[in-house]
Amino acid sequence: MKIFLKKIRSRTLFSLLDPVRVESLELCYLQALSDNLSIESFVIDDLFGLTEPQGIRPQAVVLTGYNTAEREILKEAEVYKKVYPEAKIIVGGLHVELNRESFRRHDIDFVIHSQDLSVLENVLQFVRGDLLELPSAGVDIRIVAEDGSDLWREGTRSVVDTPPMIRPNRKLTSLVCDRTRYLDKKTVALVKSRIGCPYQCDFCYCKLINGGVHVKSDYHELLRDVLEIRANYHWLVDDVFLASRQDALDYLQAYEELTKAEGEPRISLIAYLRADFIVKERDLLGKLKACGLDEVIVGFEATGNCELEEYNKQTNALDYPKAIELLREHDIELTALFIVRPDYGLGDFSKLNRFIVSNRIDTYTISILTPIKGTKNYQDVSSQLVTNDPKKFDFLHLVLEPRLPRTVFYLLFYSLHLRMLKSRRIRTYLWQLLSEVKS
C-alpha cells in the first residue's frame, strides 16, 4: 500500500520574507505511523519543493493544514479525487478537529477529528482491508447511498490522556533541516512533548484541542527526541514548556539523569513560557539556561491589566518589565508576542509602542485579534465579520470592523514593526536573506 502525506500551506504577507521556515512535525508523526503499518509513504510539502512522485498511484491521500488553508485543503481534495479516483482522501489536523463539518464534502472520504493517532491507524488498516469495520471514535466517514448521494456517519469524540507512544520519523527533518530557520537562527527542528494547554485564555484555540484534556510533558522522552536530531536549535512547539515549578524541576532532573548516563548534551531550546512563571520561578532561570533553554517566546498580549482580564490571561502586566529584565540578566533571548484589537485608538497604539521602546524589546510579533473558526469567540462575532475568506484569518488582516479608519489602523499596525529594523537579530536575518538571494 502506498499513501501521500501532504501539508497544505497558505501564503501570508510574511511569506515573502519567510522569517520562519520549519518542517511539518505532524507529517513526521504520520510517516512514523505509516512505517509501523509497513505502508510506503511519500511526504509532500511545497515549502521545501517536495512534490508528488511520478508514476505512483496512492491508495490513500492524507491532507492537513492550518485554518488559513481551509479552502486550499478542499480544493486539493477535489483535485486528488479526480486524478486518483480510487484513492481514499483523508483530512485531519488541528483545524479539522474543531471544524469537521466544514470538510464533509463529496471528494473527502474520512474526516479525522482526534489527536489520537490510533484513529488514523484504524482508517489506514480499514482502507487496506485489514479491518472489516471501522471504529467510529474520532472519525466521520462518507458513505455512498443507494441513490448515489453522500451520507456521513459522524464519529464520537475521541480524546487522549497519555503521551503518544509513536515517536516521529525524522527522515523529513533530516532532509530539510539545512533549509530551516527561526529568524537569524538556522537549522531548526521542531519537537513536541505536551498535548493541549493547562491555561484558559479566551482568544486561544489551543485550550480546545483534544476535547480540552491537557496531557503533561514527558521530559525524558523530549530530551531523547532532541538528542536524536541533528540541528543547531530545537523549537519546542508545546503551548507552554513549563507550566509550574514542578515541571521545571522535572525537566532539570531529566536533564541531569541524561547527563549522568550519556554525558553533557549540547542543546539549544526555543520554547514558550509565561511571564508569571518567569517572575515567580526566577531562581531557576540560570539552571534552565545551563540546561539548554536558549530563547523563550512569551505571550504578553497586552500592556494593561484591563485587557488581560478580558482575555482571561491570568497574568499581571506590572510583572512584564521584570520578566523581560530577568531574561536579559540570564542571557535568554526573548521573542515577545502582542495583540492589537480592532477597537484600538491612537492612544492604544502609542501605549504599546512606548512599552516596546521603554523595555528595549528587539524581537517581537504583533497580531491583530482574530476570532478563530471553531471557537466560542468566532460564534459570538460571526455576524460582525467583514470577511469569510480563511486566508484573511492570519492575524495580519482585519476581519472585524476597526474603530479607526482601516487605512489608519493598518498604517499604525505596520509602523509598530519598524523598530525591529534596529534589532541585531533582525539585521542578521535580513543579511542572511540577502546573501541567499545573491547566491
C-alpha positions in Angstrom: 0.0 0.0 0.0 1.2 3.5 -0.9 0.0 6.8 0.6 0.7 10.5 0.1 1.1 12.7 3.2 0.7 16.4 2.3 0.9 19.6 4.4 -1.0 22.3 2.6 0.2 25.8 3.4 -1.5 29.1 2.8 0.9 32.0 2.0 0.7 35.2 4.1 2.2 38.7 3.8 5.2 37.5 5.7 5.7 34.5 3.4 7.6 36.8 1.1 10.4 37.2 3.7 10.0 33.7 5.1 11.2 34.6 8.7 10.2 31.2 10.0 10.8 28.1 7.9 10.4 24.7 9.6 9.4 21.2 8.8 5.9 19.8 9.4 6.2 17.8 12.6 2.8 16.5 12.1 3.9 14.7 8.9 6.8 13.2 10.8 4.3 11.5 13.2 2.2 10.4 10.3 5.2 8.9 8.5 6.2 7.0 11.6 2.6 5.6 11.9 2.8 4.5 8.2 6.2 2.8 8.9 4.7 0.9 11.8 2.0 -0.4 9.4 4.5 -1.2 6.7 2.9 1.3 4.4 5.1 3.2 1.9 4.5 6.9 2.4 5.5 9.9 0.4 5.8 13.3 2.1 4.6 16.3 0.0 5.3 19.9 1.1 5.5 22.7 -1.4 7.5 24.9 1.1 10.5 22.6 0.6 9.8 21.6 -3.0 8.6 18.1 -2.1 6.2 17.1 -4.8 4.2 14.0 -5.8 6.4 11.2 -7.0 6.0 10.4 -10.7 4.4 7.0 -11.6 3.0 6.4 -8.1 -0.8 5.9 -7.7 -1.6 6.1 -4.0 -4.3 4.1 -2.3 -4.8 7.0 0.2 -4.0 10.7 0.4 -3.8 12.4 3.8 -4.2 16.2 3.8 -3.6 18.6 6.7 -3.2 22.3 7.1 -3.9 25.4 9.3 -7.1 27.4 9.5 -5.9 29.7 6.7 -5.6 26.8 4.3 -9.2 25.5 4.7 -10.2 26.3 1.1 -6.9 25.0 -0.3 -7.4 21.7 1.5 -10.9 21.4 0.0 -9.5 22.2 -3.5 -6.7 19.8 -3.1 -9.1 17.1 -2.1 -11.1 17.7 -5.2 -8.0 17.6 -7.5 -6.6 14.4 -5.9 -10.0 12.7 -6.2 -10.1 13.5 -9.9 -6.5 12.4 -10.5 -6.7 9.3 -8.3 -10.4 8.3 -8.2 -9.7 5.0 -6.5 -7.7 6.7 -3.6 -9.3 7.4 -0.3 -9.0 11.1 0.7 -8.4 11.7 4.4 -8.2 15.0 6.1 -7.2 15.8 9.7 -5.2 18.2 11.9 -5.9 20.9 14.5 -8.3 23.0 12.3 -10.2 19.9 11.2 -10.6 18.8 14.8 -12.9 21.6 15.7 -14.4 22.2 12.3 -15.1 18.8 11.0 -18.5 19.8 9.5 -16.7 22.1 7.0 -14.9 19.1 5.5 -17.8 16.7 4.9 -17.6 17.0 1.2 -18.1 14.6 -1.7 -14.3 14.5 -2.5 -13.4 13.5 1.0 -13.8 10.0 2.4 -12.6 10.3 6.1 -12.6 13.4 8.4 -10.4 12.7 11.4 -11.2 15.0 14.4 -9.0 13.5 17.1 -5.4 13.9 18.5 -5.3 10.1 18.8 -3.0 8.7 16.2 -4.7 5.3 16.5 -7.7 6.8 14.7 -5.7 7.2 11.5 -4.1 3.9 12.1 -7.5 2.3 12.1 -8.5 4.2 9.0 -5.5 3.1 7.0 -6.0 -0.5 8.1 -9.6 -0.3 7.0 -8.6 1.1 3.6 -6.0 -1.7 3.2 -8.6 -4.3 4.2 -7.2 -5.4 7.5 -10.3 -4.2 9.3 -13.8 -5.2 8.2 -15.4 -2.5 10.2 -14.0 0.9 11.2 -14.5 2.1 14.8 -16.5 5.3 14.8 -14.5 7.1 17.5 -12.6 10.2 16.2 -13.6 10.0 12.5 -16.5 10.9 10.3 -17.0 8.5 7.3 -18.6 9.3 4.0 -21.0 6.6 2.9 -22.5 6.5 -0.6 -26.3 5.9 -0.5 -28.1 3.7 -3.0 -29.2 6.8 -5.0 -25.5 7.9 -5.2 -25.8 10.7 -2.6 -23.4 11.2 0.2 -24.3 10.2 3.8 -22.0 10.8 6.7 -21.5 8.6 9.7 -20.5 11.0 12.4 -17.9 9.6 14.8 -17.9 10.2 18.5 -15.3 12.4 20.2 -12.1 10.7 21.0 -9.5 12.2 23.4 -6.1 11.0 24.6 -4.9 11.2 28.2 -1.4 9.9 27.8 1.5 11.0 25.6 1.6 9.3 22.2 3.5 6.0 22.0 4.7 6.7 18.5 7.8 8.8 18.1 8.1 10.9 14.9 10.0 9.7 11.9 12.9 12.1 11.4 13.6 11.4 7.7 11.8 14.6 6.8 13.6 16.6 9.4 17.0 15.3 8.1 16.0 16.1 4.5 15.1 19.7 5.1 16.9 20.8 8.2 19.7 22.7 6.4 17.0 24.9 4.9 15.1 25.7 8.1 15.3 28.9 10.2 13.8 30.8 13.1 14.7 34.4 12.2 18.5 34.5 12.4 18.8 31.0 13.9 19.4 28.5 11.2 19.0 24.7 11.2 16.0 24.4 13.4 14.0 21.3 14.2 10.5 21.1 15.8 9.8 18.9 18.8 6.7 18.4 20.9 6.0 16.9 24.3 2.7 18.2 25.6 -0.9 18.0 24.2 -3.2 20.9 24.8 -2.7 23.7 27.3 -3.5 23.9 31.1 -4.5 27.6 30.7 -7.8 29.1 29.6 -7.0 32.2 27.6 -10.2 33.2 25.8 -8.6 34.1 22.5 -6.6 30.9 22.2 -7.5 27.8 20.1 -5.1 25.5 21.9 -7.2 25.1 25.1 -10.0 23.4 23.0 -8.0 20.7 21.3 -8.2 17.1 22.5 -11.6 17.9 24.0 -9.9 20.3 26.4 -8.0 17.5 28.0 -4.4 18.5 28.8 -1.6 15.9 28.7 1.6 16.8 30.5 5.1 16.6 29.1 7.4 13.6 29.4 10.7 15.4 29.6 12.8 12.2 29.4 11.1 11.4 26.0 11.5 15.1 24.9 15.3 15.1 25.6 15.7 11.7 23.9 13.9 13.1 20.8 16.1 16.2 20.9 19.4 14.3 21.1 18.5 12.2 18.0 18.0 15.2 15.8 20.9 16.9 14.0 20.0 20.5 14.4 21.5 23.7 15.9 18.2 24.6 17.6 15.2 22.7 18.7 11.9 24.6 18.8 9.6 23.1 21.4 6.1 23.9 20.0 4.2 23.0 23.1 1.8 25.8 24.0 3.8 26.2 27.2 7.1 24.5 28.0 6.9 24.7 31.8 3.6 25.4 33.5 4.7 25.1 37.1 7.8 24.9 39.3 7.4 21.1 39.5 7.5 21.0 35.7 10.8 22.9 35.8 12.2 20.6 38.4 11.2 17.5 36.5 12.9 18.9 33.3 16.1 19.7 35.2 16.1 16.2 36.8 15.6 14.6 33.4 18.5 16.7 32.0 20.7 15.7 35.0 19.9 12.0 34.6 20.6 12.2 30.8 23.9 13.9 31.6 25.0 11.2 34.0 24.0 8.4 31.6 25.3 9.8 28.3 27.4 12.9 29.1 26.6 16.6 28.8 24.2 17.2 25.9 24.6 20.3 23.8 21.2 21.6 23.0 19.6 25.0 22.4 15.9 25.1 23.0 13.4 27.7 21.8 10.3 27.3 23.9 7.1 29.1 25.1 7.0 30.4 28.7 4.6 32.7 30.5 5.7 35.9 32.1 4.2 34.9 35.5 6.3 31.7 35.5 9.5 33.7 34.7 9.0 36.1 37.6 7.8 33.5 40.1 10.5 30.9 39.4 13.3 33.4 38.7 15.7 31.3 40.9 15.5 28.5 38.3 16.3 30.6 35.2 20.1 30.2 35.5 19.7 26.4 35.7 17.3 26.3 32.8 19.7 28.3 30.7 22.6 25.9 31.6 20.3 23.0 30.7 19.6 24.2 27.1 17.0 27.0 27.3 18.3 29.4 24.7 15.2 31.5 23.8 11.7 31.9 25.1 8.6 33.1 23.3 6.3 35.0 25.7 2.8 35.9 25.0 2.4 39.3 26.7 -0.7 40.0 24.6 -1.4 43.5 26.1 0.3 46.0 28.4 -2.6 46.7 30.7 -4.5 44.5 33.1 -7.9 45.5 31.9 -7.2 43.9 28.5 -5.6 40.9 30.1 -8.6 40.3 32.3 -10.8 40.4 29.2 -8.6 37.7 27.6 -8.6 35.7 30.9 -4.9 35.7 30.6 -4.4 35.5 34.4 -1.1 37.4 34.3 -0.2 40.8 35.8 1.1 43.4 33.3 3.0 45.0 36.2 5.3 41.9 36.2 6.1 42.2 32.5 9.1 44.6 32.8 10.6 42.4 35.5 10.2 39.3 33.4 11.9 41.0 30.4 14.8 42.1 32.7 15.2 38.6 34.2 15.6 37.0 30.8 18.1 39.7 29.9 20.1 39.0 33.1 20.3 35.3 32.3 21.2 35.8 28.7 18.0 34.1 27.5 16.7 35.6 24.3 13.1 36.8 24.0 10.5 36.9 21.3 7.6 38.9 22.7 4.0 38.4 21.4 1.5 41.2 21.4 -2.1 41.6 20.2 -3.8 44.7 18.9 -7.6 44.9 18.9 -9.8 46.3 16.1 -11.2 48.8 18.6 -7.7 50.3 19.3 -7.5 54.0 19.1 -4.4 56.2 18.6 -3.6 56.2 22.3 -3.6 52.4 22.4 -1.1 52.1 19.6 1.0 54.7 21.2 0.9 52.9 24.6 2.1 49.7 23.0 4.9 51.4 21.2 6.1 53.1 24.4 6.1 49.7 26.2 8.2 48.1 23.5 10.7 51.0 23.4 11.0 51.5 27.2 11.6 47.8 27.8 14.1 47.6 24.9 12.3 44.7 23.2 14.2 43.9 20.0 12.3 40.9 18.7 8.5 40.7 18.8 5.4 40.0 16.8 2.2 41.9 16.8 -1.1 40.2 15.8 -4.5 41.6 15.1 -7.1 40.0 17.5 -8.8 37.4 15.3 -11.6 35.1 16.2 -10.7 31.6 15.0 -13.3 29.3 13.4 -14.3 26.6 15.9 -14.1 28.8 19.0 -16.9 30.4 21.0 -15.4 33.8 20.2 -15.9 33.1 16.5 -19.5 32.1 17.1 -20.2 35.2 19.2 -19.0 37.7 16.5 -19.8 35.7 13.3 -22.5 38.2 12.3 -20.0 41.0 12.6 -17.3 39.5 10.4 -16.3 41.6 7.4 -14.9 38.6 5.5 -15.2 34.8 5.5 -12.0 34.2 3.5 -9.9 31.8 5.6 -6.7 33.4 4.2 -7.6 36.7 6.0 -7.7 34.9 9.4 -3.9 35.0 9.6 -3.7 37.6 12.4 -2.4 40.2 9.9 -5.8 41.3 8.5 -8.8 42.9 10.0 -11.8 40.5 10.0 -13.8 42.9 12.2 -14.6 46.5 11.5 -12.0 48.7 13.2 -12.7 51.8 15.3 -10.2 53.8 13.3 -10.3 54.1 9.5 -8.9 51.0 8.0 -6.0 52.8 6.3 -5.0 54.5 9.6 -5.3 51.2 11.5 -3.0 49.4 9.1 -0.6 52.3 9.0 -0.2 52.3 12.8 -0.2 48.5 12.9 2.7 48.0 10.5 4.6 51.1 11.8 4.9 49.3 15.1 7.2 46.8 13.4 9.6 49.4 12.1 11.6 49.4 15.4 12.7 45.9 14.7 15.0 47.1 12.0 17.2 48.3 14.8 17.4 44.8 16.2 20.8 43.0 15.8 18.9 39.7 15.2 16.6 41.1 12.6 19.5 42.8 10.7 21.4 39.5 10.8 18.4 37.7 9.4 17.9 40.2 6.6 21.6 40.0 5.7 21.3 36.2 5.6 18.3 36.5 3.4 20.1 38.9 1.0 23.0 36.5 0.8 20.7 33.6 -0.1 19.1 35.7 -2.8 22.5 36.6 -4.3 23.7 33.0 -4.2 
